[in-house]
Amino acid sequence: MWEQRNPVFQAEIDPSKKTIVVLGSGWASTSFLKAIDTDHYNVVVVSPRNYFLFTPLLPSCTVGTIDVRSLIEPVRFITRHKSREVRVYEAECTDIDTDTKTITITDNSDVKGENSVSTLAYDYLVIGVGAQNQTFGIKGVEQYGCFLKEVWDAQKIRSKLMDCIETAAFPGQSPEEIDRLLHMVVVGGGPTGVEYAAELHDFLVDDLSSWYPELAGKIKITLVEALLNLLPAFSKQLIEYTESTFKEQNITIHTKTMVKEVREKDIVVQKPDGTPDTIPYGLLVWATGNTTRPLIKNLIARLPETQTIRRGLEVDDWLRLKGTEEIFALGDATATKYAPTAQVAAQQGKYLARLFHQLAMQELLQNEVGLASTDAEKVAKERKLRKVKDIKPFKYSHQGSLCYIGSDKAIADLPFGQGNVSSGGVATYAFWRSAYISNLFSSRNRALVITDWLKKTVLGRDISRE
């Protein structure tokens, strides 16, 4: 803890070394930053937010189980401990010029100085900007729905949830209006949608039933999914266990149901038999997946011959952007055979840091070969150089899938030998907690999250509107 709060002296930027510009501060970029050796490179970070967010626990923030500050790790808490100075700019990259090897960045904060647009040069560019929420072009989603991807999304959901409950308690409301206000609808049956529905159920049972006894029995939770079942990445056994658990919790599941339009007070859906229907709601949470950001779309348009996949950047087996030599991409910004998960992005970030280390060693050994004084020394250096040049391609190692399903229960699909081990229940929930604690990026975050869990157990959740 003392070392984290008291960073050591850092060497200054070295003009003789190559510069890596890193875009983003999500799982991929932050894993890369933690692992990159700044003795060999100058590093610059550009991100519209100056922190890393531990997204797997974000659903817990929407109901007050965990405070959002407990899941945030400022980027400078990481970069300030590097051996060489790392420059961090809270800005958004708006353009990438592959010909001049420069990027344009824009200050997106509310408080701006005299200059809000600048240009940065790079030797290597690492793109880890992630993705944005997928709406499938459905009318009304952005206007009336709540997403669950960023800190402000969780805060918005919490405020709107409490607004719905307090408005339903306002005198003179009709029974129909009370039912609508207390109907919470989640669209998307992936891990994010399922975990939010589970957290909402816990909030209802553990807290709202005590403080709003006249309303608690009227609150309903509905989950809408267009596919055949929830959690398609999990085994059939765990899908059935989740659905049966939700049934016990009185969470209504509508599978094979497509949303056609979102309106201010209801959504229009197409039922499995093809007939339309309307579902009234007070709170709508949209958790249906990702799509590419405008920056990525523009970069794909710049490289039409090599970038032919519209769902993301196409990279080779070494995460190098096809059609370029100096640009690397990772995480949700790419279109690969891997699922767009935090686990994949984190492994890609660590791999890319190792790749850059090998590139630096190549350059160092090539210089040493030229300076070798004897034939034996030259042969030894050349042997090392050949070994360093053998850079292995990225290989993803799946560590399993976890999901919280409410009532202190979780499910886990874990690799074991040649197959998988599936488990669910209270014991799996304990494993889920320990796994997430171990994957938090710092001891500071671990202490904060554990404290939040203890505080919730002893004192309950805060029901005030922020």
C-alpha positions, 0 to 999 in steps of 0.5 A: 500500500505504501509503495502504491501511494508513493511512486518512485522517481521516473526517467524522462522521455527519451527522444532516441526511443520509439513512441507507443501511443495507446488508445483507450483505458479498458481491459486490453489497453490497461493490461498492456500498460501494466505489462509494457517495459518503458525502459525500451519505449516512450509511452503515451496514453489517450483515453476519454476517461482517465481511469480503468473500470472493472466492468464485470461488477458494474451491475452491482453498482446499479443497486448500491451493492458496490460503490462505483469508486471501488471499481475505478483504477485511475490510469496514473496509478498505473503509469506513475509507477513505470520506470520512465514517464508515461504521458496521459491525455484525457481526450478522444482520438477522432482521426488516425492518419496512417500515412503520416503516422499521426493521430488527432485528439480532442479534449472532450471534458466540460472544462476546456482550455485555449486549445482543445484539438491536438496532433500526436505522432507515433512509431507504434499505435495500439488501438484498444478503444473497445466498442459502443452499445448495439441498438440494431437501429431500433427506434427509441432505444437511445432516447428511452433506454438505459445502457450498462457499459460505463460508470454514468450508465450505472448511476443513471440506472440507479437514479431512474430506478429510485425515481420509478419507485418514488413516483409509484408511491406518489398519491393519486397514481392509478393501479395501471400506472403503478404497475407500469412504473414498477415494471423493470424490463431488461433487454438482452439475455447475456451475462450483463442482462442476467446479472443486472436482473439478478442484482435487481431481484436481490435489491427487491428482496433484501432492501425494498421489501423492508422500506417499501412494503406497500410497493415491494409485492408489485415490482416485476422484473422481465427479461427479453431475449431474441435467441432461443435461450439465455446465456448462449455461451454456457452449457445447457445444464447451466442455462436450465439451472438459471432459468429455473432459478429465475422462475423461483425468483419470479423473474419473467423470461421472454425468449425468441422475442424481438424488440421492434420499437421502444417508446416512452412508456412501453416497448413493442415486441414480436412474440415467438408466433410472430404476433406483435405485443406491447410491454409497459415499463418504468425502467428499461435496461438495454444490454444486447451487445456491442458495435464498432465506434465511429473511429474504427469505422473511419479507419476501416474505410481508409484501408478498404483493401485489407479491412473487409470485416465491418464488425471490427478491425481485422488483425493477423495472428500477432494482433497487427492491423492488416494493411499496416506495419506499425498499428496493433489492435486488440479487445472489442475493437477487433473482429477475431474468432474470440468472444468480445470478453474482458478475459480475451482483451486482458490476455491480448494486452499482456501478449502485446506487451511481450511482443513489444519486448521481443521487438526491443530485444531484436533491435538491441541484439542486432546492434550487438551483433554488429559490434561483436569483437570475435567470431564466437561472440558474434555467433552467440549473439546471432543465436540469441537474435534468431531465438528472439525473432521467433515471435509466437502468435497470440493464443487465447487460453479460456479460463472459464465463464462465470455469471451471478444469477441472484439469491447468493447463487452463481454459475460457472463453466470451467475448463477441465482436462479435455472437457468442461466442469459446470457448477451452480449454487451458493458454493459457486457464488463464493468462487465467483466472488473470489475470482473477481476479487483476484482479478481486480487490478490493485489491492486498493480496489480489492480492499474497497470491494470487500468493504462494500460487500461487508457494509451491504451485509451488515447495514444493507443497501442505501435506498436514497436517490443520488 
